[in-house]
């Protein structure tokens, strides 16, 4: 069957600064997002094949008769493929252009060449990370992944890579333009589209950008909004508003408004943030083996991935297994702080922190010894908390087991290596959060 022809257009969006400004009025930056249109290639079939490159018609121009197609006249913020009176369907209009599920989260890489002299490579990359994180906080079924620097020496159009770069000798940015987003958009069927897809988006930043870091981050975040499918808003409070004033950084918004968040959810659907919870802060004897489990859930039931970090204290070797991290407390007393971040498939995240204090334990056994080669032994504990008991026994926490009896003579178990709280619930209830009294008989084994 002959595939239907699809068309590809290039959507460009940019923020401008004026060439001069009077004292009586603040200099404004005019920003225009352009949806470029071209000739449709028609076919006899009513269905297009998205991966068949022979069916695309590519247009390289940035403007059509020097007139932008998408203007900042609509509110709430329009989608980049909306018609505004200067063009007509099927090259614009419903359905709005969006990224396919297979390309979410949208991956961006960076080129650091031609950056302004005041801006370091690290600062530029941090601004891109901040912009990506900002969009990933919106509870929509879309996300942005910053994967680091691109391969090659400069950005290229329609190479299948979403690139963020500074303008070069090609002088893509004209006049006093701050940034530009160039997107490849396709639709099918050719005459009455039922799908409109964003295939690639490249963001170009002015290489002589003024030394206003907030406005640089704002511009990158704004341009990412175009890449995700937004046009310009006519509301000055919106991130997608077309103008900024570099002499007043407060006009450089850093996050979308509630209205913009709702519009992004309208384009991609709602996808809620995950949750993450670590145990309350606690203390362990120095040298103690610690297991840290995170209780994390995703409202949509999607699989989560985890990143563990040590924030402070003597450095330890962390062994992470998804939702569980283990480490051995240093042999020096002190406070260690850790953070875990849970990510869903769209890079929505939730973080939790915990402090673990290492202390010099005074725990000891006043009678008996727990055999380390196997078997059981009855010992008398000299008093202290449950971890002091483990420390006094010399048993590895992950393989130690202890028993005592409750008020009616039933055995109560303590497994220091478990991550399931209910296992030790009866033990904890027996002592009621108080230290185990000196002279308490306890049955123990190491493995």
N, C-alpha and C positions, 0 to 999 in steps of 0.2 A: 504494500500500500504506500502510495506517495505521501510523505509527511507534509503537513501544512507548514507554510512559511511563517516564521516568527520574525519580529523586528526587534532590533536593539537600539536603544537610545542612550544618550549620555546625559545624566543629570548633574548639573554643576550648581554649587551654592557657595556664595562668598560674602564675607563681611568687608566693608570698605571704611576707610577713614578719609576725611576731607583733606584737601591740599592746604587749606588755610582756615583760620577760625578767628572771629572777632571777639573782643572782650565782652561784648554784651550777650553772647550766646555760646554755649559749650560746643566744641567740635563734635559732630555726629558722624558715626560710621554707617553708611548705607550698605545693606547686605541684600543680595538677590540670589535666589536659587533658581537655576534654569533647567528645565526639562527639555532636552534636545530631541528633535523629531527628525525622521528621515523617511525614505521611500519604503513602503511595505512591499515585500515580495509575496505574491499570491500563489497559492497552490490549489490543486483540485481537492485534496483531502481536507476535512474539517478539523484535524487534530495535529498539533505540532509535536515534534520529538525534541525534548529539552537539550539532549546531549548531542544532537546532530548539528555540528558546526556549519554544515552547508546550508542550513536554513536561516542563518542569521544575516540581517542587513545591518552593517555597522556604520555609524555616522561619527566623524571625528570632530565636527565643528563644536564650538562652545556656545554659539548663539545662532538664532534664526533671524536673519535680517536685522541684526543688532537689537533685537527686542527679546527680553527675558520672557519665558513662558509662565513661570510660577512667581507671583508677586506676593509681598508680605501684606496682603489685604484681608486675609481671612482670620476669623477667630471662632472657636478655638483653633489651635495650630493645625494647618492642613497637612495632608499627606503629600509627599513629593510628587506623586503621580496624579494629583487632582487637577482638573481643568480649571482655568481661570479666565477664560474668554479669549485668550490669544491663540488657543489651539482647540482641537475638537477630538472626540473619540474616533478611532480606538487608540490613538497615540497617547491619550490621557483619559482619566476617568476611572470608574470602578471596573474591577475590584482594585483596591489600593495595592501598590507594589510592596512586597515583603520578601524576606529571606526564606528559603525553603528550610524545612526542619533539618534536612541533612547538613545544612551549612550553619546551624546554630549550635553553640555560640559563634558569633562572627569573629574570625581571627584577623588581627591586625599585626603587622610588623613595622619596624621603623628604619629610616635612614637618618643618620646624624650629620651627614655632610651638609655644608652650607648653612649650618645653624648660626644664629647671631653670636657675636663675640662674647656677650655677657652671659650666655647660656652654656652651661656645661653639658656634656653628653648625659651624665647621670640626672641632671635636673630635667632635661627634656624627657628622658624615659620615665622619670617619676611623674611628670605632668600627664603623660599618656596613661600610666597606670591609674592615676587619680581619676582621669576622665572615664576609663573603662569601669572602675569601681563604682563611680557615680551612677552609670546606667545599670550596673548589675544590682543596685539596691532597689530598682523599680521592680515590683512584683508582676512582671510580664514574662511570657514564655519566649524570651529572647535574652541574649547576653552578649558580652564583648570579652574576648580573650586576647590579651596582649602577650605575644609569644617572643618578644625581644627583637633584635635587629634582623633586617631582611638579608637575604643572600644577594650578591651582585653589588654594583656600585651606584645605581640610581633607580628610581621608580620608573615603571613602564605601564602603559595602558594595556588593559585586557590581556594580562598575562596569568590570570587566575589567582593573583595574590592581592590582598587588600593592604595597601601600603600607606604609611604616613611619612611624609618627607618635606623638606624645605625646597622652595623654588630654586631652579638652577638656570643654566644658560638658555633653556628653552623659554623662559619668561612666560610661564603659564598665567601667572597673576599679573594683572594690568592695573595701572593707576595706583591707588592707595589701598589695594586689596590686602586684607589680613589673612584670609584663608579661603580655600575652595575645596568642595567635595565633588568628585567626578564619579558617577555611578552608572553601571551598565544595567539596563532594565529590558526585560523581554516580556512578551505577552502571547497568549494563545487562547482560542483560535484567532486568526488574524483580524477578523472583522467584528466579532462580538466576544471580546475576551472574557473568559471565566477564571483566568489566572494571570496574575501580573507579578513577575519575579525579579528581585534584585540579585544579580550574579556576581558583581564585583563593585567595590567602592574604594577609591583612592583619595586621600586627604593631602592637600598641599598647603603649606604654611609659608607666609612671607619670610624670606631669609633675613630681612633687616627689621624684624619685629622689635618694637620698642621694649626697653627694659622695664616691663610691667608684668611680673610673673603671674599674678592673678588673672590678668586678661589673656595671657597665653594659654593657661589651663582652661579658661572659659571658652576660648576660641576652639581649642581641640575638642572639648566636650560638646560644644555647639555643632561642630562639623560631624562628630560621631552621630549626633541626632539626625542630621541629614542622611548619613550613611545607613542608619537604621530605618529610614523611610519618612522622615519629617520634612515639610517645607518650612516656611517662616510664619511666625505668629505676629499679629499686629498689637499684642499686649506687651508693653515695655517690661512688665514683671516676669515674662517668660524667658527661659533659657534660649528658646528658639526665636526670640525677637531679633530683628535684623540689624540693630545698631548698638554700638558700644562707644564709650567715651574714655579713651585711655588716660585722660587727665583726672578722671573720676572712676577709680577701679571698682567702686560699688556698683557701677552699671554693668560690670562683667560678671554675670551670674554664673554660679558654679554647679547648680543642680536644677533639675526640672521642677516645675510647680506641680501641684496636685492635678491641675487640669491636663498638663502634659503627660503625667503618669497615666491618667485615665485614658488618654488618647493612644498611648503606646499599648495599654492593655486591650483597647478596642481593636488594634491592628493585629496583635499576636495572641491575645487571650491572657487570662490571669494565671499566674504561677506563683504561689506564695513562698516566702522565705522559709528555710528550714529552721529548726531550733536546736540548741546544743546546751548541755548542762554538765558540769563537772562536780565531783564531790566538794563539800565545804572544805575550807582550809583545815589542814591537820598537821600533826607532828609525828616524826618517826625517829627512832634511834639512828645515830650515825652508822653508816655502812649497811643500812637496812635495804633490802630489795623491795621496791615499791611498784605496784600496779595502779595505773591511772585509767579508769574506764570513762568514756564520755557517753552520756545518754543523749542521742541525737535522733531526730525524726524529721521526715519530709512530709508536709501536708498532702502532697500528691502521691506519696508512696514511692518516689523515685529513689534510685540508689545514690548514696552519698559517698563522697571521698573526703579524706581528712588530712590536714596539714598540722603537725605538732611543732611547737617552737619553745625554746627555753628563753625566757625574758630576762632573768637575773639570777645571781648566785653563782657559786662555783660550777663550772661547766661539767656536765655529766653526759654520758653516752646514752642517747635515747633509742630504744628499740620499739618501733611503732608497728602495729598490726591492725591497721584500719582504725576502729573505734577504741583500741586499747594501746596504751603506751606504758612501757616499763623502764625503770632505771634503778641504779644502785646509788643510794644517798652517799655523798662524800664522807670521808672520815673526819671531817671538820664540822663543827656545829655552825649552823647558819640557815638562812631562808632562801629557798629556791622558788622561782615563780615560772609557771608554764602557761601556755595558751594553745588551745586547739581551735581550728576553724573547719567547719563542715561546709562542703560545697555540693549543690545539686548540679544536674547536667547543664543548667544555664548559668552556672557560676554565681547564683544567689548564695549567700553565705550567712553563717551564724557562728559567733565565737564565744568562748568561755575561758576563764582563767582560774587558776588555783595556786595557792602558796603552800609549800611543803617545808616545814621547819625541821631541820635535823638537830637533835640534842644528844648530849652524853647521858646514856641511860644508866640508872643505878640498879636496874633489875638484876636479881640473882636468885638462885635456888638454894634454900637452906638445908634441903635434904634431897638426896637422890640425883640421878643424872639421866637425861633422855638419850637412849642409845642411837648413835648416828648410823650404825650399820643395818638398822631395821629392828623391829620388835617394839614392845611397849614398856613403859616404866612409870611407876608412881613417884611423883616428886612433890616437894613442899615449896611453894612459891613465897619469896620474901616480901611480896607486895609491889604494887605498881599497876600500870595499865596493861592492856592485852599485848601491845607491842613490846613492852618491857619483858613480858613473859616469853615472847618469841626470842628476843635478844638474849635473855638469860639461858634459854635452852640451847642456843647455838645452832638451831635448826634453820635450814633455808625456808623462808616464809612460804614459797610456792609449794613446798612439799610437807610442811609441818601440819600436825593435827593434835588438838587438845580436847579433853573431855572433863567436865565436872558434873555435879548432880544438882537438880533443882530441889525445891522444897519438899517434893513427894518422892524423891529418890530416883527420878528419871535422869538418864544421861543427857547432857546439853553439850553440843559440839561447837568447836571454834576452828574455822579454816582460814588462817590469815591470808592465804593466796587466792581466795575466791573473789570474783568480781560481782557476785550475785548477793545482794544485801540480805535477802530473806534467809540465806543459809545460816548466818550468824545472828539472826534476830533474837532467838531464845537466849543465846549467850549474852548479848547486849542487854536484854531485858533483865536478866538475873542480876547484873551488876548496876543497872540503872544509871549508867554513865559515870559512876564513881570508880575509884581505883579498886583493884582486887585486893582484899585485905591480906596482910602478912599472915603466914601460917596456913594458907588455903591449900588443901591437897588437890592435885591435878594429875590426871593420867595423860601422858604425852607420847608421841612418836615422831620421828623425823621423816619417814617415808614408808 
